[in-house]
Amino acid sequence: MQIEVMIIGIQVEIVDKMPLIAKVIIIPGVIFLIWVILISFGFVSESVSDWISNVIDFLLVLGTVPFIWGAVNEYHRAEREEQ
């Protein structure tokens, strides 16, 4: 599955081909920006915003930890291949 990501009008390479560390930074960042825009324009009430923010924080932590673990393993694997 190939997904193209647009960030501030600049096309980023296809997500499937991105290094894992880039996914760890970009995907949560895009989710955060979308959430800030929704709150700023008043599409979401404050009480719902607090509840959903807590859920998103929890999910980001659960989702980010495996990506970080994979990124560290990918880095160490690349180092071993260079030697």
C-alpha positions in Angstrom: 0.0 0.0 0.0 1.5 3.3 -1.1 0.5 6.6 0.6 1.9 10.0 -0.4 2.1 12.5 2.4 1.8 16.3 1.8 3.2 18.5 4.5 2.9 22.3 4.0 2.7 21.8 0.3 6.0 19.9 0.1 5.6 16.3 -1.2 7.4 13.8 1.0 8.7 10.5 -0.5 6.3 7.6 -0.3 5.7 6.5 3.2 6.5 2.8 2.5 10.0 3.8 1.4 10.7 6.2 4.2 13.2 5.1 6.9 11.5 4.0 10.1 12.8 6.9 12.1 11.1 9.3 9.7 7.8 7.6 10.2 8.2 7.9 14.0 8.5 11.7 13.7 6.3 12.6 10.7 3.2 10.5 11.3 2.5 11.6 14.9 3.4 15.2 13.9 0.8 15.2 11.1 -1.8 13.8 13.5 -1.0 16.5 16.0 -1.3 19.3 13.3 -4.6 18.0 12.1 -5.9 17.9 15.7 -4.7 21.4 16.4 -6.5 22.7 13.3 -9.7 21.0 14.3 -9.6 22.5 17.7 -8.6 25.9 16.5 -11.5 26.2 14.1 -14.0 25.1 16.8 -15.0 21.8 15.1 -14.5 20.1 18.5 -15.8 21.2 21.9 -13.4 21.6 24.8 -14.7 18.7 26.8 -14.6 16.3 23.9 -11.2 17.7 22.9 -9.8 16.9 26.4 -11.1 13.3 26.2 -9.9 12.7 22.7 -6.5 14.3 23.4 -6.0 11.8 26.3 -7.0 8.9 24.0 -4.7 10.1 21.2 -1.8 10.6 23.7 -2.3 7.0 24.9 -2.5 5.6 21.4 0.6 7.6 20.2 2.6 6.3 23.1 1.5 2.7 22.4 2.1 3.2 18.6 5.4 5.0 18.8 7.3 2.7 21.1 7.4 -0.2 18.6 8.5 2.3 15.9 11.3 3.6 18.0 12.3 0.0 18.9 12.3 -0.9 15.2 14.2 2.2 14.2 17.0 1.5 16.8 17.2 -2.1 15.5 17.4 -0.8 11.9 20.2 1.6 12.8 22.2 -1.2 14.6 21.6 -3.6 11.6 22.9 -0.9 9.2 26.0 -0.3 11.4 26.8 -4.1 11.5 26.5 -4.3 7.7 29.0 -1.4 7.3 31.6 -3.2 9.4 
